[in-house]
Amino acid sequence: MKIYLDCYPCFLKQALQAGRFVTKDEEVLKDILDAVASTVPSIPKDATSPMIGAVIHRIVRDITGEDDPYRQVKAEKLSEAKKHYGAMLDHVRASADPLASAARLSIVGNIIDYALVQDFDIENEIFSMAGSGMGIDDTALFKEALANASSVLYLGDNVGETVFDKVLIEQIDAPVTYAVRGGPVLNDVTEEDAEASGLGEVSRILPSGSDAPGTLLDECSGEFLEAFNSADVILSKGQGNYESLSGTDRPIFFLLRAKCSVVAADLGVNRGDFVLKAANIQAPVGV
Amino acid sequence: MKIYLDCYPCFLKQALQAGRFVTKDEEVLKDILDAVASTVPSIPKDATSPMIGAVIHRIVRDITGEDDPYRQVKAEKLSEAKKHYGAMLDHVRASADPLASAARLSIVGNIIDYALVQDFDIENEIFSMAGSGMGIDDTALFKEALANASSVLYLGDNVGETVFDKVLIEQIDAPVTYAVRGGPVLNDVTEEDAEASGLGEVSRILPSGSDAPGTLLDECSGEFLEAFNSADVILSKGQGNYESLSGTDRPIFFLLRAKCSVVAADLGVNRGDFVLKAANIQAPVGV
């Protein structure tokens, strides 16, 4: 049994961060820490990081009375990312392999994550990072699988990163369903955020039915599960979706940056590595 | 009222770290996290970091049954630091201002802190850092005060750093009392550790009477308080002593590296800065 012990201190930190987006009242912030800490013993030993996160962020929303503590942060990051949409699209179209290039960019976009990184400078980093090495690189399988797919389910992660996702989706021929969180949690993408990111122009937007910062199938809606179980290929962005779906038997590609040591160790890569990892994908002849 | 909110996630992390020095059993480690987290709401809102640390590390020792989880780590760091004792003494003696040079070295030694830094490479860093800038530099007052002192109380911090402290104490003419924690907590120096560091050769070793990772006067022994209240000059090493004594009216110098953002902000320096800060010291004419 895997126990995600290192996630507890991290989530206490996140609770404080989320609270501070709503109030500067230190008494209220201590109340949040107390409530979150009191809940820790009731979280099952085998809870994954997204399960812990779901519980903790619900407490923050309850105590602050703010249903979306990251609203302003999300708006700022989305606005910033949108400025670079044109340049990203040009970069991808001008590249020798637009689909691979767009996949790489969408992984770079995964660094936009207020859970862990607050000072990402999009302008300076996008293209320098897009040339960096990968900890796991199943790009050949990725291209092959997408070429043969007639339906794709794309599991979104952070707002702002959504703009990078749009660039990738535009390189995919098959119809794409873009799954979002069922409600606000962290800076994760909701239906409203996905629409604001322009994802409605290139995909069908589908809420997961759960406000966990990941994809907890037990909490997801029937409509989401149908899409999950029927898609030819699933593209999963970010750590939260990886942590909740790494054991699935569905054909899936995990696109993420390994931002924390827990996830990096699980993937067998270095912290900070970019990852494009295939699971349950049949390698076609010649790949 | 100052609430040290950021210390709570950090101490949860420390509890996990301390537990892992004793056991690899994840069930036990989750029990430690649960017990520590459960205690958070009972910690007063105005508790300082050393007060929180005292509570949390007592829990770790209770649950693991190990009265000194950092025993081996302390022994390793002490052994490593001792190898450099001769070179440090040579460096100080060869310098134009041995007392100032030894003070600077002792502040560099403050980086040896398993609470926050696990990978300090003594060999490479000691002398390069000894030339770095200071966030606060009251060296002139420090030299003047020590020249006029007939008794000095030196509040120790981490094991390993103790060897650096010994080098500094050897440059001080007045008799020095070296205060240590009343019992094991973190990698902080106890009476046994101070003896093993050779501090008995250059000072009188005096336990504080408290096992808090700092100097909580309410918890200290009468003998310690007598030394604290009668010393001409107090030298206080590290963050924990600073956090618990920053409001004192006794003549004191704080020697530390600002390793966390909470302490750096309180001191008005950048995180990572070296600090030699005077408090309640009368500036003599000409300084």
Interface residues (C-beta under 8 A of the other chain):
Chain A: M1 I3 L5 D6 Y8 P9 C10 L12 K13 L16 E26 E27 L29 K30 L33 D34 A35 A37 S38 V40 P41 K45
Chain B: M1 I3 L5 D6 Y8 P9 C10 L12 K13 L16 E26 E27 L29 K30 L33 D34 A35 A37 S38 V40 P41 K45
